Structures are given as structure tokens and as C-alpha cells.
Amino acid sequence: MSDGFDTGVVHPARRYNYWLGGKDNFAADRESGDLLARSYPAAWAVARKTT
């Protein structure tokens, strides 16, 4: 059992943090966020509007 976490595994909360301009995310979260936003361009706006 591991005590840490894998920064290479995307987590929706960290991806959301990235979209909001936060600093608590990793490369995998940012890459996933960018890919998702390419498929659904309104993702950034929706994330920011719901805060």
C-alpha cells in the first residue's frame, strides 16, 4: 500500500482547480483539462461561471 499519490493520474478536482487558475494541480491534470476543453470549448467558461 502506498502512502502517497500518483501525480500522473488525473483527478477531477485538480483539473477543476487548473481551470479556475489555481496552483494545486499537476501536469496530468492540466493536459487532461486542455484535451477536454478542446472537445468541449465551453468547459473553461462553465467551470468559472459555477464558482
PyMOL Python script that loads the backbone (N, CA, C, O; Angstrom):
from pymol import cmd

cmd.read_pdbstr("""\
ATOM      1  N   MET A   1       0.849  -1.169   0.000  1.00  0.00           N
ATOM      2  CA  MET A   1       0.000   0.000   0.000  1.00  0.00           C
ATOM      3  C   MET A   1       0.900   1.240   0.000  1.00  0.00           C
ATOM      4  O   MET A   1       1.913   1.288   0.698  1.00  0.00           O
ATOM      5  N   SER A   2       0.515   2.226  -0.786  1.00  0.00           N
ATOM      6  CA  SER A   2       1.310   3.438  -0.929  1.00  0.00           C
ATOM      7  C   SER A   2       0.784   4.544  -0.022  1.00  0.00           C
ATOM      8  O   SER A   2      -0.426   4.704   0.142  1.00  0.00           O
ATOM      9  N   ASP A   3       1.701   5.301   0.563  1.00  0.00           N
ATOM     10  CA  ASP A   3       1.309   6.431   1.409  1.00  0.00           C
ATOM     11  C   ASP A   3       1.070   7.704   0.594  1.00  0.00           C
ATOM     12  O   ASP A   3       0.426   8.642   1.064  1.00  0.00           O
ATOM     13  N   GLY A   4       1.595   7.721  -0.627  1.00  0.00           N
ATOM     14  CA  GLY A   4       1.469   8.923  -1.445  1.00  0.00           C
ATOM     15  C   GLY A   4       0.392   8.776  -2.489  1.00  0.00           C
ATOM     16  O   GLY A   4      -0.464   7.895  -2.414  1.00  0.00           O
ATOM     17  N   PHE A   5       0.454   9.658  -3.462  1.00  0.00           N
ATOM     18  CA  PHE A   5      -0.477   9.574  -4.576  1.00  0.00           C
ATOM     19  C   PHE A   5       0.311   9.755  -5.856  1.00  0.00           C
ATOM     20  O   PHE A   5       1.417  10.294  -5.854  1.00  0.00           O
ATOM     21  N   ASP A   6      -0.270   9.300  -6.939  1.00  0.00           N
ATOM     22  CA  ASP A   6       0.393   9.333  -8.237  1.00  0.00           C
ATOM     23  C   ASP A   6       0.021  10.620  -8.960  1.00  0.00           C
ATOM     24  O   ASP A   6      -1.132  10.801  -9.354  1.00  0.00           O
ATOM     25  N   THR A   7       0.980  11.509  -9.135  1.00  0.00           N
ATOM     26  CA  THR A   7       0.711  12.788  -9.800  1.00  0.00           C
ATOM     27  C   THR A   7       0.448  12.605 -11.289  1.00  0.00           C
ATOM     28  O   THR A   7       0.046  13.549 -11.968  1.00  0.00           O
ATOM     29  N   GLY A   8       0.670  11.410 -11.795  1.00  0.00           N
ATOM     30  CA  GLY A   8       0.405  11.120 -13.200  1.00  0.00           C
ATOM     31  C   GLY A   8      -1.027  10.697 -13.457  1.00  0.00           C
ATOM     32  O   GLY A   8      -1.426  10.521 -14.609  1.00  0.00           O
ATOM     33  N   VAL A   9      -1.805  10.532 -12.395  1.00  0.00           N
ATOM     34  CA  VAL A   9      -3.210  10.140 -12.523  1.00  0.00           C
ATOM     35  C   VAL A   9      -4.074  11.385 -12.361  1.00  0.00           C
ATOM     36  O   VAL A   9      -3.967  12.107 -11.370  1.00  0.00           O
ATOM     37  N   VAL A  10      -4.929  11.623 -13.346  1.00  0.00           N
ATOM     38  CA  VAL A  10      -5.793  12.807 -13.342  1.00  0.00           C
ATOM     39  C   VAL A  10      -6.832  12.699 -12.230  1.00  0.00           C
ATOM     40  O   VAL A  10      -7.374  11.628 -11.960  1.00  0.00           O
ATOM     41  N   HIS A  11      -7.092  13.839 -11.595  1.00  0.00           N
ATOM     42  CA  HIS A  11      -8.168  13.904 -10.600  1.00  0.00           C
ATOM     43  C   HIS A  11      -9.073  15.073 -10.993  1.00  0.00           C
ATOM     44  O   HIS A  11      -8.585  16.177 -11.236  1.00  0.00           O
ATOM     45  N   PRO A  12     -10.385  14.840 -11.057  1.00  0.00           N
ATOM     46  CA  PRO A  12     -11.305  15.905 -11.488  1.00  0.00           C
ATOM     47  C   PRO A  12     -11.205  17.194 -10.668  1.00  0.00           C
ATOM     48  O   PRO A  12     -11.334  18.286 -11.222  1.00  0.00           O
ATOM     49  N   ALA A  13     -10.981  17.084  -9.378  1.00  0.00           N
ATOM     50  CA  ALA A  13     -10.890  18.290  -8.545  1.00  0.00           C
ATOM     51  C   ALA A  13      -9.651  19.112  -8.895  1.00  0.00           C
ATOM     52  O   ALA A  13      -9.700  20.342  -8.898  1.00  0.00           O
ATOM     53  N   ARG A  14      -8.549  18.438  -9.188  1.00  0.00           N
ATOM     54  CA  ARG A  14      -7.335  19.183  -9.571  1.00  0.00           C
ATOM     55  C   ARG A  14      -7.477  19.765 -10.968  1.00  0.00           C
ATOM     56  O   ARG A  14      -6.941  20.840 -11.237  1.00  0.00           O
ATOM     57  N   ARG A  15      -8.188  19.084 -11.867  1.00  0.00           N
ATOM     58  CA  ARG A  15      -8.445  19.627 -13.205  1.00  0.00           C
ATOM     59  C   ARG A  15      -9.304  20.888 -13.079  1.00  0.00           C
ATOM     60  O   ARG A  15      -9.044  21.889 -13.746  1.00  0.00           O
ATOM     61  N   TYR A  16     -10.302  20.837 -12.243  1.00  0.00           N
ATOM     62  CA  TYR A  16     -11.159  21.991 -11.985  1.00  0.00           C
ATOM     63  C   TYR A  16     -10.326  23.137 -11.403  1.00  0.00           C
ATOM     64  O   TYR A  16     -10.505  24.295 -11.779  1.00  0.00           O
ATOM     65  N   ASN A  17      -9.427  22.809 -10.496  1.00  0.00           N
ATOM     66  CA  ASN A  17      -8.526  23.796  -9.916  1.00  0.00           C
ATOM     67  C   ASN A  17      -7.706  24.472 -11.007  1.00  0.00           C
ATOM     68  O   ASN A  17      -7.508  25.687 -10.981  1.00  0.00           O
ATOM     69  N   TYR A  18      -7.238  23.694 -11.953  1.00  0.00           N
ATOM     70  CA  TYR A  18      -6.478  24.234 -13.087  1.00  0.00           C
ATOM     71  C   TYR A  18      -7.337  25.205 -13.884  1.00  0.00           C
ATOM     72  O   TYR A  18      -6.889  26.302 -14.216  1.00  0.00           O
ATOM     73  N   TRP A  19      -8.568  24.810 -14.194  1.00  0.00           N
ATOM     74  CA  TRP A  19      -9.458  25.673 -14.966  1.00  0.00           C
ATOM     75  C   TRP A  19      -9.752  26.970 -14.242  1.00  0.00           C
ATOM     76  O   TRP A  19      -9.982  27.995 -14.885  1.00  0.00           O
ATOM     77  N   LEU A  20      -9.749  26.949 -12.928  1.00  0.00           N
ATOM     78  CA  LEU A  20     -10.017  28.158 -12.148  1.00  0.00           C
ATOM     79  C   LEU A  20      -8.763  29.005 -11.950  1.00  0.00           C
ATOM     80  O   LEU A  20      -8.820  30.073 -11.341  1.00  0.00           O
ATOM     81  N   GLY A  21      -7.629  28.526 -12.466  1.00  0.00           N
ATOM     82  CA  GLY A  21      -6.391  29.280 -12.347  1.00  0.00           C
ATOM     83  C   GLY A  21      -5.629  28.997 -11.072  1.00  0.00           C
ATOM     84  O   GLY A  21      -4.731  29.753 -10.699  1.00  0.00           O
ATOM     85  N   GLY A  22      -5.983  27.908 -10.398  1.00  0.00           N
ATOM     86  CA  GLY A  22      -5.320  27.543  -9.146  1.00  0.00           C
ATOM     87  C   GLY A  22      -3.930  26.971  -9.346  1.00  0.00           C
ATOM     88  O   GLY A  22      -3.472  26.785 -10.473  1.00  0.00           O
ATOM     89  N   LYS A  23      -3.278  26.701  -8.249  1.00  0.00           N
ATOM     90  CA  LYS A  23      -1.918  26.173  -8.300  1.00  0.00           C
ATOM     91  C   LYS A  23      -1.819  24.732  -7.800  1.00  0.00           C
ATOM     92  O   LYS A  23      -0.741  24.138  -7.822  1.00  0.00           O
ATOM     93  N   ASP A  24      -2.925  24.180  -7.358  1.00  0.00           N
ATOM     94  CA  ASP A  24      -2.917  22.829  -6.781  1.00  0.00           C
ATOM     95  C   ASP A  24      -3.317  21.787  -7.815  1.00  0.00           C
ATOM     96  O   ASP A  24      -4.341  21.118  -7.676  1.00  0.00           O
ATOM     97  N   ASN A  25      -2.485  21.657  -8.867  1.00  0.00           N
ATOM     98  CA  ASN A  25      -2.717  20.686  -9.915  1.00  0.00           C
ATOM     99  C   ASN A  25      -1.384  20.240 -10.484  1.00  0.00           C
ATOM    100  O   ASN A  25      -0.347  20.848 -10.216  1.00  0.00           O
ATOM    101  N   PHE A  26      -1.418  19.183 -11.264  1.00  0.00           N
ATOM    102  CA  PHE A  26      -0.192  18.608 -11.819  1.00  0.00           C
ATOM    103  C   PHE A  26      -0.312  18.540 -13.337  1.00  0.00           C
ATOM    104  O   PHE A  26      -1.382  18.790 -13.892  1.00  0.00           O
ATOM    105  N   ALA A  27       0.781  18.202 -14.001  1.00  0.00           N
ATOM    106  CA  ALA A  27       0.821  18.163 -15.459  1.00  0.00           C
ATOM    107  C   ALA A  27      -0.291  17.295 -16.034  1.00  0.00           C
ATOM    108  O   ALA A  27      -0.918  17.685 -17.019  1.00  0.00           O
ATOM    109  N   ALA A  28      -0.550  16.141 -15.453  1.00  0.00           N
ATOM    110  CA  ALA A  28      -1.612  15.258 -15.958  1.00  0.00           C
ATOM    111  C   ALA A  28      -2.972  15.943 -15.884  1.00  0.00           C
ATOM    112  O   ALA A  28      -3.790  15.784 -16.789  1.00  0.00           O
ATOM    113  N   ASP A  29      -3.219  16.689 -14.840  1.00  0.00           N
ATOM    114  CA  ASP A  29      -4.490  17.407 -14.692  1.00  0.00           C
ATOM    115  C   ASP A  29      -4.614  18.506 -15.745  1.00  0.00           C
ATOM    116  O   ASP A  29      -5.680  18.693 -16.333  1.00  0.00           O
ATOM    117  N   ARG A  30      -3.526  19.226 -15.980  1.00  0.00           N
ATOM    118  CA  ARG A  30      -3.538  20.302 -16.972  1.00  0.00           C
ATOM    119  C   ARG A  30      -3.712  19.742 -18.383  1.00  0.00           C
ATOM    120  O   ARG A  30      -4.476  20.286 -19.179  1.00  0.00           O
ATOM    121  N   GLU A  31      -3.005  18.657 -18.688  1.00  0.00           N
ATOM    122  CA  GLU A  31      -3.132  18.034 -20.008  1.00  0.00           C
ATOM    123  C   GLU A  31      -4.556  17.538 -20.231  1.00  0.00           C
ATOM    124  O   GLU A  31      -5.126  17.733 -21.305  1.00  0.00           O
ATOM    125  N   SER A  32      -5.122  16.904 -19.227  1.00  0.00           N
ATOM    126  CA  SER A  32      -6.496  16.419 -19.317  1.00  0.00           C
ATOM    127  C   SER A  32      -7.468  17.580 -19.495  1.00  0.00           C
ATOM    128  O   SER A  32      -8.392  17.504 -20.305  1.00  0.00           O
ATOM    129  N   GLY A  33      -7.260  18.641 -18.746  1.00  0.00           N
ATOM    130  CA  GLY A  33      -8.115  19.814 -18.865  1.00  0.00           C
ATOM    131  C   GLY A  33      -8.056  20.426 -20.247  1.00  0.00           C
ATOM    132  O   GLY A  33      -9.080  20.825 -20.801  1.00  0.00           O
ATOM    133  N   ASP A  34      -6.857  20.501 -20.807  1.00  0.00           N
ATOM    134  CA  ASP A  34      -6.703  21.058 -22.148  1.00  0.00           C
ATOM    135  C   ASP A  34      -7.370  20.168 -23.198  1.00  0.00           C
ATOM    136  O   ASP A  34      -8.019  20.672 -24.114  1.00  0.00           O
ATOM    137  N   LEU A  35      -7.213  18.843 -23.071  1.00  0.00           N
ATOM    138  CA  LEU A  35      -7.854  17.919 -24.009  1.00  0.00           C
ATOM    139  C   LEU A  35      -9.367  18.008 -23.929  1.00  0.00           C
ATOM    140  O   LEU A  35     -10.055  18.034 -24.950  1.00  0.00           O
ATOM    141  N   LEU A  36      -9.871  18.053 -22.724  1.00  0.00           N
ATOM    142  CA  LEU A  36     -11.321  18.152 -22.543  1.00  0.00           C
ATOM    143  C   LEU A  36     -11.853  19.467 -23.099  1.00  0.00           C
ATOM    144  O   LEU A  36     -12.916  19.498 -23.719  1.00  0.00           O
ATOM    145  N   ALA A  37     -11.124  20.536 -22.881  1.00  0.00           N
ATOM    146  CA  ALA A  37     -11.552  21.846 -23.367  1.00  0.00           C
ATOM    147  C   ALA A  37     -11.528  21.913 -24.892  1.00  0.00           C
ATOM    148  O   ALA A  37     -12.301  22.657 -25.494  1.00  0.00           O
ATOM    149  N   ARG A  38     -10.644  21.138 -25.517  1.00  0.00           N
ATOM    150  CA  ARG A  38     -10.634  21.098 -26.992  1.00  0.00           C
ATOM    151  C   ARG A  38     -11.900  20.419 -27.514  1.00  0.00           C
ATOM    152  O   ARG A  38     -12.448  20.818 -28.542  1.00  0.00           O
ATOM    153  N   SER A  39     -12.358  19.395 -26.800  1.00  0.00           N
ATOM    154  CA  SER A  39     -13.574  18.690 -27.203  1.00  0.00           C
ATOM    155  C   SER A  39     -14.827  19.465 -26.805  1.00  0.00           C
ATOM    156  O   SER A  39     -15.842  19.416 -27.500  1.00  0.00           O
ATOM    157  N   TYR A  40     -14.752  20.167 -25.706  1.00  0.00           N
ATOM    158  CA  TYR A  40     -15.878  20.924 -25.168  1.00  0.00           C
ATOM    159  C   TYR A  40     -15.355  22.313 -24.790  1.00  0.00           C
ATOM    160  O   TYR A  40     -15.043  22.570 -23.628  1.00  0.00           O
ATOM    161  N   PRO A  41     -15.260  23.207 -25.786  1.00  0.00           N
ATOM    162  CA  PRO A  41     -14.654  24.520 -25.548  1.00  0.00           C
ATOM    163  C   PRO A  41     -15.294  25.340 -24.431  1.00  0.00           C
ATOM    164  O   PRO A  41     -14.629  26.184 -23.830  1.00  0.00           O
ATOM    165  N   ALA A  42     -16.548  25.112 -24.150  1.00  0.00           N
ATOM    166  CA  ALA A  42     -17.222  25.884 -23.100  1.00  0.00           C
ATOM    167  C   ALA A  42     -16.829  25.428 -21.697  1.00  0.00           C
ATOM    168  O   ALA A  42     -17.244  26.046 -20.716  1.00  0.00           O
ATOM    169  N   ALA A  43     -16.046  24.375 -21.581  1.00  0.00           N
ATOM    170  CA  ALA A  43     -15.677  23.826 -20.269  1.00  0.00           C
ATOM    171  C   ALA A  43     -15.046  24.882 -19.363  1.00  0.00           C
ATOM    172  O   ALA A  43     -15.373  24.964 -18.179  1.00  0.00           O
ATOM    173  N   TRP A  44     -14.146  25.685 -19.919  1.00  0.00           N
ATOM    174  CA  TRP A  44     -13.489  26.723 -19.116  1.00  0.00           C
ATOM    175  C   TRP A  44     -14.524  27.710 -18.581  1.00  0.00           C
ATOM    176  O   TRP A  44     -14.530  28.040 -17.395  1.00  0.00           O
ATOM    177  N   ALA A  45     -15.393  28.171 -19.469  1.00  0.00           N
ATOM    178  CA  ALA A  45     -16.393  29.160 -19.063  1.00  0.00           C
ATOM    179  C   ALA A  45     -17.377  28.574 -18.054  1.00  0.00           C
ATOM    180  O   ALA A  45     -17.751  29.242 -17.090  1.00  0.00           O
ATOM    181  N   VAL A  46     -17.787  27.357 -18.268  1.00  0.00           N
ATOM    182  CA  VAL A  46     -18.716  26.711 -17.339  1.00  0.00           C
ATOM    183  C   VAL A  46     -18.077  26.571 -15.961  1.00  0.00           C
ATOM    184  O   VAL A  46     -18.719  26.839 -14.945  1.00  0.00           O
ATOM    185  N   ALA A  47     -16.829  26.156 -15.929  1.00  0.00           N
ATOM    186  CA  ALA A  47     -16.124  25.997 -14.642  1.00  0.00           C
ATOM    187  C   ALA A  47     -16.046  27.336 -13.915  1.00  0.00           C
ATOM    188  O   ALA A  47     -16.273  27.396 -12.707  1.00  0.00           O
ATOM    189  N   ARG A  48     -15.739  28.370 -14.610  1.00  0.00           N
ATOM    190  CA  ARG A  48     -15.599  29.692 -13.976  1.00  0.00           C
ATOM    191  C   ARG A  48     -16.938  30.303 -13.599  1.00  0.00           C
ATOM    192  O   ARG A  48     -17.023  31.049 -12.624  1.00  0.00           O
ATOM    193  N   LYS A  49     -17.979  30.000 -14.351  1.00  0.00           N
ATOM    194  CA  LYS A  49     -19.292  30.574 -14.072  1.00  0.00           C
ATOM    195  C   LYS A  49     -19.935  29.939 -12.832  1.00  0.00           C
ATOM    196  O   LYS A  49     -20.722  30.590 -12.146  1.00  0.00           O
ATOM    197  N   THR A  50     -19.611  28.684 -12.543  1.00  0.00           N
ATOM    198  CA  THR A  50     -20.251  27.980 -11.439  1.00  0.00           C
ATOM    199  C   THR A  50     -19.586  28.256 -10.097  1.00  0.00           C
ATOM    200  O   THR A  50     -19.986  27.686  -9.082  1.00  0.00           O
ATOM    201  N   THR A  51     -18.587  29.113 -10.077  1.00  0.00           N
ATOM    202  CA  THR A  51     -17.912  29.407  -8.806  1.00  0.00           C
ATOM    203  C   THR A  51     -18.482  30.650  -8.169  1.00  0.00           C
ATOM    204  O   THR A  51     -18.038  31.052  -7.094  1.00  0.00           O
TER     205      THR A  51
END
""", "prot")
cmd.dss("prot")
cmd.show_as("cartoon", "prot")
cmd.util.cbc("prot")
cmd.orient("prot")
